């Protein structure tokens, strides 16, 4: 039985890439009875019903590495968190929530600082310093100068990478340049509100010439860091790790307790103040959810 990868699904039909070619497949009713929906990124076994028309039926969905309901996509192993250096201003809280979602699902984050041609080098360096202690790869990019694209190609090779971030940061433009074609409609940035118009309509895996796939993901920017408790949140910040055992109190929340080594590291400039402020906001958000769990 042929094996394949679902690239996209529209209207109950799924585009499956395989060694035998590209097929349009439907799905057996037994999946609906089991409450299973095939997703872009799923590895599947399928039967060919019409070789000339390249049609078939999906018979089995392989075990998933991970999956998301919003957007509907499976088996991601890299998340590119895209920030704009300007227009729109970086949303660091959203970036942290996306990074946490990646780490919870065994996905390696990459931080992309896009539109670097719009600001001074000192501003770019300041944004880079926020993430430099995390150990995550950082790629600085511009569609005007094409800076950063060679490095990004290296990071994407052989991986299935999701691009996510607030609207207007240039995700679709990056994808179009990577794939050398206008695979996604690019949304202009509104001059009035400095935000991009959402134009991507469905999730699609896009093969790249040098091996691997990239994904554009409408709705991913709305994710919250579900799956982590407030007491565990600090472990989602890699730059906190070496300081955690040095706090005066066991179970330190790193919010109000005295003798907190993480707060000291922030004051000393060893941990980004912006990252720490995002940590506090997410901690309080998760704590409120925990406190209201029985209401």
N, C-alpha and C positions, 0 to 999 in steps of 0.2 A: 504494500500500500504506500503510495507516495507521501512524503513528508513535506510540510511547507510552513510558511510564516505569513500570518495575516498582516497585510499592509494597511488596509482600511475596510470599514464596513459601512454601507449606506443602503437604507431601505430593505434590510434583510438579506442583502447580497454582500459577500466578502471577497475581497481581492487577495488571493493567496499566491505568494511567490514560492517556487520550488525549482529543483533541478530540471524538471520536465518543462518548465515554463511558467507563465502567469495565467492563473485560472480564476474564473468567477464562480464562487461556490455558494450554495445555500446550506442551511444547517438543519439537521434532523430534529424532529419534534421532541425527541427524548430529552434534549438539552433544556428546552422550555419547561418540561415537566419537572426537571431537577432544579430549575431556577438558575441555570447557568447560561450566561450570554458570552459568546466569543468576543474577544477584544483585539484591537490592533496590538501587535506584539506577541500574540499567542502563537505557540508552535502547535501544529495540528497534523493529524493524519487525515487524508481525504481520498475519496474515490473519484475517478474520472468518468463522467457519464457521456460526454461528447468531446472527443479529442479535437475535431475540426473547429468547434465553437469555443473550445477551451472552457468547458463547464464541468462542475463537479459538486460533490456533497462532502461537507465536513463530517467526519465520523468520530473523531476523538480529539480532545484538547489536552495537550501535555501539561504536566504539573508546572505551575507558575512559580517563578522566583519571587515576584511581587506583583501587585496590581492596584489600580486606583479606580474608584467609581466616578470621580470627577477630577480630571477628565477620564474617560474610559480608555485605559491603556495598560498593558501588562509587560513584564519582563524588562524593565528599565534598569540599566546599570550605571548610568551617569546622568546627573542633573546639572544643566547649565543655568545658573541664576543670573539673569541679565539685569544690570543696573545701567541707567543712563547717567553720564557725567552731568548732563543738564537737559532740560526739556524732554521729559519731566525731571524734577529733582529726585534724587535717589530715595526710595522708600526702604530704609534699613530694617524696619520692623517686619515688613513683608519678606524681605530677603532672609532674615533669620528664621521665620516660620517655614519658608521653603527648604532651607538647609536642614532644619530639624526634621521635617517630613522625609527628606532624603536619607538622613542618617538612621531614622527609625526603620526604613525599608531596605537597608543594606545597599544604598545607592551613594556613589561618590559625588560630592558636589564640586562644581567648578564655578568660580565667580568671574563674570564678564563685566568689565567696565566699558560700556559702549559710548559712542559719540564724543570721544576724547578730543576731537578737533574743536569742540565748542567751548572749552575751558582752558585755563592756564595749567601748565605742567604741575605747579604746586598744588592745585586743587585735585588733580589726578592722583598725585602722591599721597595726599591726605586721605582720599577714599581707599587707596590701596593699603595704607597703614591700618585701617580698621580690621582687615582680614588677614594681614600678613602672618600673625601669630597663630592662626588656625591651622596652618599647614595645607589648606586647600589650594589647588592651582588657581592662579589669578591671570586673566588674559585681558589686556587693554586694547581696545579696538576702535577703528574708525572706517566708515565706508568711503570717506573722502580720500584718505591717504592709503587705505587698505592695510594699515598697521594692525598686527595681531592675527591676521588670517592664517599665516603659515603655522604659528604656534597653535592656533585652534585646531587646524587640521591634524596635528600630531595628537592632540588630546582626544579627538573624536574617532580616530582610526580604530576599527574593530569593535566599537561600542555601539549600544543603542542609547542615544542621548535625548533627553527631554529638554526643551528650551522653555523657560518660564520666567515670569516677571510682570511688573505692572504694564498696563497698556501704554504704547507709545515709546517704549525703550529701544525698539528696533529689532525685535526678535525675527519678524518675517523678512526684513531686509538682510539680516545675517544668513538666514536659511536660503534665501534666493541666491546670495553670493556663493555659499558653500556648494549648492547643487547646480550652479551655472544655469539656472532657469527660473522663471517666475512661477514656482510651484505654489506659492502662497500670495494672495492679494495683500499688498502692503497698505496699511492704514496710515493716513497722514496725521500729523499732530495738530490738534485744534489750536489755532492762534489765541483763542479767547481763554481756554482753560488749561492749555499746555499739556493736554492728554491725548493719547492716541485713540482713534476710533477702532473698535473691535471688528475685525474683518474675517478672521479665520472661522470657518463654519463647522468643521469636523476634524477629528483626530486622524492623522495619517502618518505612517512611517515612510520616510523618503530615503531610498538607497543613495549612498554617496560613493563616488567613483573609486576612492582609495580604501573602501571597505568599511562597513558599519551603516548605521541608520540614524537619522535625526527626526525629531518629532516636534511639531508645533501643537500647543495644548490650550485651546480656549477654555477659560474657567479655572485654570490651575492657580491663578493669582488669588483666588478666593479661599485657598486651603487654610485650615487651622491645624496646629500641631497636635492632632488627636493621637492617642496611643501612648502618651507619656504623662506621668503624674508630676505634680509640681515639685515633689521631693527629688525626682530624678532628673529634672530639667538641666541642672548644672553640668551633668555628664554629656549633654548634647553640645557643650561649648568646649572644644578640645583645648583651647588656651587656658581654661580653668584648671585642668587636670593636675598639674604639678603643685598647685597651691591648696587644693582641697583638704589634704591631710594635715595642713598646718594651722587650720582654724582652731580657736580656743575650745569651741564646743563641737561635740559630735552631732551630726545632723544639722549643721549650720545651713541656714537658707541663703546666706550671703546677702541678706536684705537689711536687717536691723540689728543683728547681733554684734556685740563688741568683740574685738580680737579676731576679726574676719580677715584672713590672709588675702582673699580675693578682692575685697574692698581696698586693702592696702596696695595690692598690685595695680588696681585701677588708678589710685592716687599717684603711684610711682610711674605711671605711663607704660607699664608692662602689659596691661590688658586695655583694649580700646574702651574708652568711656561710652561710645555709642553702642558698642556690642553689649556692654554691661547694662545700659539703660534699656535696651531691647529685652535683655534677660529679665529685668525686673518687671517690665510690662507683661511679658508672656507668663512669668511666674504668677503674678496677681490674677491674670486671666484664668489660668489653670486652677489656681487656688479657689477662685470663686465658683468654678464649675464643680470642684470637689465638695465644697461646702454646701452646694445646692443639690447634691446628688439624690437626696431623699425627699426633696420638696415636691 
